[in-house]
Amino acid sequence: MGRVTFEIVKGFGTEWPYKKPVFVLSNTMKEVPVEYKVKVFLIG
């Protein structure tokens, strides 16, 4: 998913909805927030 979609899903205020690893494509995001490090991988 893109960075904007990631930010929207992250902002829902609920438990992370995805069971499989998520790859975020972004040239501007430098690192994944600590609470998502096991679930989200940054491709940039």
mmJSON file of the N, C-alpha and C atoms, coordinates in Angstrom:
{"data_MODEL":{"atom_site":{
"group_PDB":["ATOM","ATOM","ATOM","ATOM","ATOM","ATOM","ATOM","ATOM","ATOM","ATOM","ATOM","ATOM","ATOM","ATOM","ATOM","ATOM","ATOM","ATOM","ATOM","ATOM","ATOM","ATOM","ATOM","ATOM","ATOM","ATOM","ATOM","ATOM","ATOM","ATOM","ATOM","ATOM","ATOM","ATOM","ATOM","ATOM","ATOM","ATOM","ATOM","ATOM","ATOM","ATOM","ATOM","ATOM","ATOM","ATOM","ATOM","ATOM","ATOM","ATOM","ATOM","ATOM","ATOM","ATOM","ATOM","ATOM","ATOM","ATOM","ATOM","ATOM","ATOM","ATOM","ATOM","ATOM","ATOM","ATOM","ATOM","ATOM","ATOM","ATOM","ATOM","ATOM","ATOM","ATOM","ATOM","ATOM","ATOM","ATOM","ATOM","ATOM","ATOM","ATOM","ATOM","ATOM","ATOM","ATOM","ATOM","ATOM","ATOM","ATOM","ATOM","ATOM","ATOM","ATOM","ATOM","ATOM","ATOM","ATOM","ATOM","ATOM","ATOM","ATOM","ATOM","ATOM","ATOM","ATOM","ATOM","ATOM","ATOM","ATOM","ATOM","ATOM","ATOM","ATOM","ATOM","ATOM","ATOM","ATOM","ATOM","ATOM","ATOM","ATOM","ATOM","ATOM","ATOM","ATOM","ATOM","ATOM","ATOM","ATOM","ATOM","ATOM"],
"id":[1,2,3,4,5,6,7,8,9,10,11,12,13,14,15,16,17,18,19,20,21,22,23,24,25,26,27,28,29,30,31,32,33,34,35,36,37,38,39,40,41,42,43,44,45,46,47,48,49,50,51,52,53,54,55,56,57,58,59,60,61,62,63,64,65,66,67,68,69,70,71,72,73,74,75,76,77,78,79,80,81,82,83,84,85,86,87,88,89,90,91,92,93,94,95,96,97,98,99,100,101,102,103,104,105,106,107,108,109,110,111,112,113,114,115,116,117,118,119,120,121,122,123,124,125,126,127,128,129,130,131,132],
"type_symbol":["N","C","C","N","C","C","N","C","C","N","C","C","N","C","C","N","C","C","N","C","C","N","C","C","N","C","C","N","C","C","N","C","C","N","C","C","N","C","C","N","C","C","N","C","C","N","C","C","N","C","C","N","C","C","N","C","C","N","C","C","N","C","C","N","C","C","N","C","C","N","C","C","N","C","C","N","C","C","N","C","C","N","C","C","N","C","C","N","C","C","N","C","C","N","C","C","N","C","C","N","C","C","N","C","C","N","C","C","N","C","C","N","C","C","N","C","C","N","C","C","N","C","C","N","C","C","N","C","C","N","C","C"],
"label_atom_id":["N","CA","C","N","CA","C","N","CA","C","N","CA","C","N","CA","C","N","CA","C","N","CA","C","N","CA","C","N","CA","C","N","CA","C","N","CA","C","N","CA","C","N","CA","C","N","CA","C","N","CA","C","N","CA","C","N","CA","C","N","CA","C","N","CA","C","N","CA","C","N","CA","C","N","CA","C","N","CA","C","N","CA","C","N","CA","C","N","CA","C","N","CA","C","N","CA","C","N","CA","C","N","CA","C","N","CA","C","N","CA","C","N","CA","C","N","CA","C","N","CA","C","N","CA","C","N","CA","C","N","CA","C","N","CA","C","N","CA","C","N","CA","C","N","CA","C","N","CA","C","N","CA","C"],
"label_alt_id":[null,null,null,null,null,null,null,null,null,null,null,null,null,null,null,null,null,null,null,null,null,null,null,null,null,null,null,null,null,null,null,null,null,null,null,null,null,null,null,null,null,null,null,null,null,null,null,null,null,null,null,null,null,null,null,null,null,null,null,null,null,null,null,null,null,null,null,null,null,null,null,null,null,null,null,null,null,null,null,null,null,null,null,null,null,null,null,null,null,null,null,null,null,null,null,null,null,null,null,null,null,null,null,null,null,null,null,null,null,null,null,null,null,null,null,null,null,null,null,null,null,null,null,null,null,null,null,null,null,null,null,null],
"label_comp_id":["MET","MET","MET","GLY","GLY","GLY","ARG","ARG","ARG","VAL","VAL","VAL","THR","THR","THR","PHE","PHE","PHE","GLU","GLU","GLU","ILE","ILE","ILE","VAL","VAL","VAL","LYS","LYS","LYS","GLY","GLY","GLY","PHE","PHE","PHE","GLY","GLY","GLY","THR","THR","THR","GLU","GLU","GLU","TRP","TRP","TRP","PRO","PRO","PRO","TYR","TYR","TYR","LYS","LYS","LYS","LYS","LYS","LYS","PRO","PRO","PRO","VAL","VAL","VAL","PHE","PHE","PHE","VAL","VAL","VAL","LEU","LEU","LEU","SER","SER","SER","ASN","ASN","ASN","THR","THR","THR","MET","MET","MET","LYS","LYS","LYS","GLU","GLU","GLU","VAL","VAL","VAL","PRO","PRO","PRO","VAL","VAL","VAL","GLU","GLU","GLU","TYR","TYR","TYR","LYS","LYS","LYS","VAL","VAL","VAL","LYS","LYS","LYS","VAL","VAL","VAL","PHE","PHE","PHE","LEU","LEU","LEU","ILE","ILE","ILE","GLY","GLY","GLY"],
"label_asym_id":["A","A","A","A","A","A","A","A","A","A","A","A","A","A","A","A","A","A","A","A","A","A","A","A","A","A","A","A","A","A","A","A","A","A","A","A","A","A","A","A","A","A","A","A","A","A","A","A","A","A","A","A","A","A","A","A","A","A","A","A","A","A","A","A","A","A","A","A","A","A","A","A","A","A","A","A","A","A","A","A","A","A","A","A","A","A","A","A","A","A","A","A","A","A","A","A","A","A","A","A","A","A","A","A","A","A","A","A","A","A","A","A","A","A","A","A","A","A","A","A","A","A","A","A","A","A","A","A","A","A","A","A"],
"label_entity_id":["1","1","1","1","1","1","1","1","1","1","1","1","1","1","1","1","1","1","1","1","1","1","1","1","1","1","1","1","1","1","1","1","1","1","1","1","1","1","1","1","1","1","1","1","1","1","1","1","1","1","1","1","1","1","1","1","1","1","1","1","1","1","1","1","1","1","1","1","1","1","1","1","1","1","1","1","1","1","1","1","1","1","1","1","1","1","1","1","1","1","1","1","1","1","1","1","1","1","1","1","1","1","1","1","1","1","1","1","1","1","1","1","1","1","1","1","1","1","1","1","1","1","1","1","1","1","1","1","1","1","1","1"],
"label_seq_id":[1,1,1,2,2,2,3,3,3,4,4,4,5,5,5,6,6,6,7,7,7,8,8,8,9,9,9,10,10,10,11,11,11,12,12,12,13,13,13,14,14,14,15,15,15,16,16,16,17,17,17,18,18,18,19,19,19,20,20,20,21,21,21,22,22,22,23,23,23,24,24,24,25,25,25,26,26,26,27,27,27,28,28,28,29,29,29,30,30,30,31,31,31,32,32,32,33,33,33,34,34,34,35,35,35,36,36,36,37,37,37,38,38,38,39,39,39,40,40,40,41,41,41,42,42,42,43,43,43,44,44,44],
"pdbx_PDB_ins_code":[null,null,null,null,null,null,null,null,null,null,null,null,null,null,null,null,null,null,null,null,null,null,null,null,null,null,null,null,null,null,null,null,null,null,null,null,null,null,null,null,null,null,null,null,null,null,null,null,null,null,null,null,null,null,null,null,null,null,null,null,null,null,null,null,null,null,null,null,null,null,null,null,null,null,null,null,null,null,null,null,null,null,null,null,null,null,null,null,null,null,null,null,null,null,null,null,null,null,null,null,null,null,null,null,null,null,null,null,null,null,null,null,null,null,null,null,null,null,null,null,null,null,null,null,null,null,null,null,null,null,null,null],
"Cartn_x":[0.842,0.0,0.893,0.34,1.086,1.124,1.972,2.131,0.839,0.104,-1.131,-2.159,-2.308,-3.231,-2.788,-1.485,-0.957,-1.316,-1.131,-1.439,-2.93,-3.786,-5.232,-5.593,-5.098,-5.401,-4.839,-3.645,-3.01,-3.834,-4.483,-5.261,-6.648,-7.063,-8.383,-8.551,-7.443,-7.529,-7.976,-7.848,-8.199,-6.966,-7.148,-6.061,-5.739,-4.476,-4.046,-4.881,-5.585,-6.546,-5.967,-4.678,-4.101,-3.356,-3.599,-2.931,-1.609,-1.516,-0.299,0.593,1.887,2.781,2.298,2.493,2.101,3.362,3.451,4.57,4.093,4.753,4.385,5.403,4.906,5.763,5.793,6.995,7.094,8.516,8.596,9.887,10.114,9.047,9.161,9.222,8.645,8.654,10.032,10.637,12.001,12.052,11.071,11.029,9.605,9.352,8.038,7.955,6.814,6.665,6.934,7.506,7.953,6.852,5.629,4.55,4.143,4.625,4.287,5.485,6.636,7.876,7.758,6.985,6.854,5.843,4.935,3.82,3.981,4.773,4.855,6.312,6.514,7.869,7.883,8.876,8.976,9.796,9.232,9.917,10.027,11.229,11.354,12.553],
"Cartn_y":[-1.163,0.0,1.234,2.356,3.603,4.198,5.187,5.82,6.456,7.112,7.79,6.764,5.663,4.611,4.052,3.831,3.349,4.314,5.611,6.623,6.615,6.428,6.384,5.169,3.99,2.756,2.848,3.366,3.524,4.457,5.437,6.41,5.949,4.742,4.246,4.115,3.948,3.823,2.455,1.456,0.085,-0.803,-2.069,-3.029,-3.133,-3.391,-3.496,-4.562,-4.242,-5.166,-6.26,-6.2,-7.149,-8.267,-9.488,-10.658,-10.957,-10.646,-10.897,-9.657,-9.808,-8.642,-7.617,-6.352,-5.26,-4.545,-4.275,-3.543,-2.154,-1.141,0.247,0.827,1.353,1.968,3.473,4.02,5.447,5.952,7.127,7.806,8.807,9.155,10.173,9.607,8.457,7.837,7.239,7.566,7.115,5.816,5.621,4.379,4.101,2.85,2.409,2.69,3.181,3.383,2.088,2.211,1.061,0.019,0.445,-0.508,-1.341,-0.971,-1.706,-2.436,-2.397,-2.956,-4.429,-5.207,-6.641,-6.892,-5.949,-6.142,-5.42,-4.334,-3.453,-3.323,-3.414,-3.296,-2.164,-1.312,-0.123,-0.418,-0.087,-0.211,1.196,1.653,3.037,3.268],
"Cartn_z":[0.0,0.0,0.0,-0.315,-0.275,1.117,1.303,2.604,3.098,2.206,2.618,3.115,2.414,2.853,4.196,4.357,5.637,6.758,6.543,7.561,7.906,6.912,7.154,8.004,7.617,8.361,9.775,9.906,11.219,12.11,11.506,12.253,12.673,12.3,12.666,14.176,14.909,16.355,16.831,15.964,16.338,16.169,16.485,16.289,14.802,14.464,13.069,12.379,11.273,10.676,9.774,9.457,8.501,9.216,8.803,9.395,8.701,7.41,6.639,6.67,6.383,6.348,5.317,5.629,4.743,4.28,2.995,2.42,2.049,2.597,2.327,1.362,0.246,-0.763,-0.527,-0.271,-0.005,-0.239,-0.837,-0.973,0.148,0.887,1.924,3.335,3.557,4.881,5.134,6.247,6.539,7.342,8.232,8.998,9.465,9.763,10.228,11.734,12.218,13.663,14.431,15.594,16.397,16.591,16.846,17.128,15.917,14.714,13.489,12.879,13.512,12.936,12.549,13.283,12.995,11.879,11.658,10.729,9.408,9.383,8.21,7.773,6.466,5.895,4.904,5.004,4.167,2.913,1.759,0.481,-0.074,-0.269,-0.743,-1.446],
"occupancy":[1.0,1.0,1.0,1.0,1.0,1.0,1.0,1.0,1.0,1.0,1.0,1.0,1.0,1.0,1.0,1.0,1.0,1.0,1.0,1.0,1.0,1.0,1.0,1.0,1.0,1.0,1.0,1.0,1.0,1.0,1.0,1.0,1.0,1.0,1.0,1.0,1.0,1.0,1.0,1.0,1.0,1.0,1.0,1.0,1.0,1.0,1.0,1.0,1.0,1.0,1.0,1.0,1.0,1.0,1.0,1.0,1.0,1.0,1.0,1.0,1.0,1.0,1.0,1.0,1.0,1.0,1.0,1.0,1.0,1.0,1.0,1.0,1.0,1.0,1.0,1.0,1.0,1.0,1.0,1.0,1.0,1.0,1.0,1.0,1.0,1.0,1.0,1.0,1.0,1.0,1.0,1.0,1.0,1.0,1.0,1.0,1.0,1.0,1.0,1.0,1.0,1.0,1.0,1.0,1.0,1.0,1.0,1.0,1.0,1.0,1.0,1.0,1.0,1.0,1.0,1.0,1.0,1.0,1.0,1.0,1.0,1.0,1.0,1.0,1.0,1.0,1.0,1.0,1.0,1.0,1.0,1.0],
"B_iso_or_equiv":[0.0,0.0,0.0,0.0,0.0,0.0,0.0,0.0,0.0,0.0,0.0,0.0,0.0,0.0,0.0,0.0,0.0,0.0,0.0,0.0,0.0,0.0,0.0,0.0,0.0,0.0,0.0,0.0,0.0,0.0,0.0,0.0,0.0,0.0,0.0,0.0,0.0,0.0,0.0,0.0,0.0,0.0,0.0,0.0,0.0,0.0,0.0,0.0,0.0,0.0,0.0,0.0,0.0,0.0,0.0,0.0,0.0,0.0,0.0,0.0,0.0,0.0,0.0,0.0,0.0,0.0,0.0,0.0,0.0,0.0,0.0,0.0,0.0,0.0,0.0,0.0,0.0,0.0,0.0,0.0,0.0,0.0,0.0,0.0,0.0,0.0,0.0,0.0,0.0,0.0,0.0,0.0,0.0,0.0,0.0,0.0,0.0,0.0,0.0,0.0,0.0,0.0,0.0,0.0,0.0,0.0,0.0,0.0,0.0,0.0,0.0,0.0,0.0,0.0,0.0,0.0,0.0,0.0,0.0,0.0,0.0,0.0,0.0,0.0,0.0,0.0,0.0,0.0,0.0,0.0,0.0,0.0],
"pdbx_formal_charge":[null,null,null,null,null,null,null,null,null,null,null,null,null,null,null,null,null,null,null,null,null,null,null,null,null,null,null,null,null,null,null,null,null,null,null,null,null,null,null,null,null,null,null,null,null,null,null,null,null,null,null,null,null,null,null,null,null,null,null,null,null,null,null,null,null,null,null,null,null,null,null,null,null,null,null,null,null,null,null,null,null,null,null,null,null,null,null,null,null,null,null,null,null,null,null,null,null,null,null,null,null,null,null,null,null,null,null,null,null,null,null,null,null,null,null,null,null,null,null,null,null,null,null,null,null,null,null,null,null,null,null,null],
"auth_seq_id":[1,1,1,2,2,2,3,3,3,4,4,4,5,5,5,6,6,6,7,7,7,8,8,8,9,9,9,10,10,10,11,11,11,12,12,12,13,13,13,14,14,14,15,15,15,16,16,16,17,17,17,18,18,18,19,19,19,20,20,20,21,21,21,22,22,22,23,23,23,24,24,24,25,25,25,26,26,26,27,27,27,28,28,28,29,29,29,30,30,30,31,31,31,32,32,32,33,33,33,34,34,34,35,35,35,36,36,36,37,37,37,38,38,38,39,39,39,40,40,40,41,41,41,42,42,42,43,43,43,44,44,44],
"auth_comp_id":["MET","MET","MET","GLY","GLY","GLY","ARG","ARG","ARG","VAL","VAL","VAL","THR","THR","THR","PHE","PHE","PHE","GLU","GLU","GLU","ILE","ILE","ILE","VAL","VAL","VAL","LYS","LYS","LYS","GLY","GLY","GLY","PHE","PHE","PHE","GLY","GLY","GLY","THR","THR","THR","GLU","GLU","GLU","TRP","TRP","TRP","PRO","PRO","PRO","TYR","TYR","TYR","LYS","LYS","LYS","LYS","LYS","LYS","PRO","PRO","PRO","VAL","VAL","VAL","PHE","PHE","PHE","VAL","VAL","VAL","LEU","LEU","LEU","SER","SER","SER","ASN","ASN","ASN","THR","THR","THR","MET","MET","MET","LYS","LYS","LYS","GLU","GLU","GLU","VAL","VAL","VAL","PRO","PRO","PRO","VAL","VAL","VAL","GLU","GLU","GLU","TYR","TYR","TYR","LYS","LYS","LYS","VAL","VAL","VAL","LYS","LYS","LYS","VAL","VAL","VAL","PHE","PHE","PHE","LEU","LEU","LEU","ILE","ILE","ILE","GLY","GLY","GLY"],
"auth_asym_id":["A","A","A","A","A","A","A","A","A","A","A","A","A","A","A","A","A","A","A","A","A","A","A","A","A","A","A","A","A","A","A","A","A","A","A","A","A","A","A","A","A","A","A","A","A","A","A","A","A","A","A","A","A","A","A","A","A","A","A","A","A","A","A","A","A","A","A","A","A","A","A","A","A","A","A","A","A","A","A","A","A","A","A","A","A","A","A","A","A","A","A","A","A","A","A","A","A","A","A","A","A","A","A","A","A","A","A","A","A","A","A","A","A","A","A","A","A","A","A","A","A","A","A","A","A","A","A","A","A","A","A","A"],
"auth_atom_id":["N","CA","C","N","CA","C","N","CA","C","N","CA","C","N","CA","C","N","CA","C","N","CA","C","N","CA","C","N","CA","C","N","CA","C","N","CA","C","N","CA","C","N","CA","C","N","CA","C","N","CA","C","N","CA","C","N","CA","C","N","CA","C","N","CA","C","N","CA","C","N","CA","C","N","CA","C","N","CA","C","N","CA","C","N","CA","C","N","CA","C","N","CA","C","N","CA","C","N","CA","C","N","CA","C","N","CA","C","N","CA","C","N","CA","C","N","CA","C","N","CA","C","N","CA","C","N","CA","C","N","CA","C","N","CA","C","N","CA","C","N","CA","C","N","CA","C","N","CA","C","N","CA","C"],
"pdbx_PDB_model_num":[1,1,1,1,1,1,1,1,1,1,1,1,1,1,1,1,1,1,1,1,1,1,1,1,1,1,1,1,1,1,1,1,1,1,1,1,1,1,1,1,1,1,1,1,1,1,1,1,1,1,1,1,1,1,1,1,1,1,1,1,1,1,1,1,1,1,1,1,1,1,1,1,1,1,1,1,1,1,1,1,1,1,1,1,1,1,1,1,1,1,1,1,1,1,1,1,1,1,1,1,1,1,1,1,1,1,1,1,1,1,1,1,1,1,1,1,1,1,1,1,1,1,1,1,1,1,1,1,1,1,1,1]
}}}
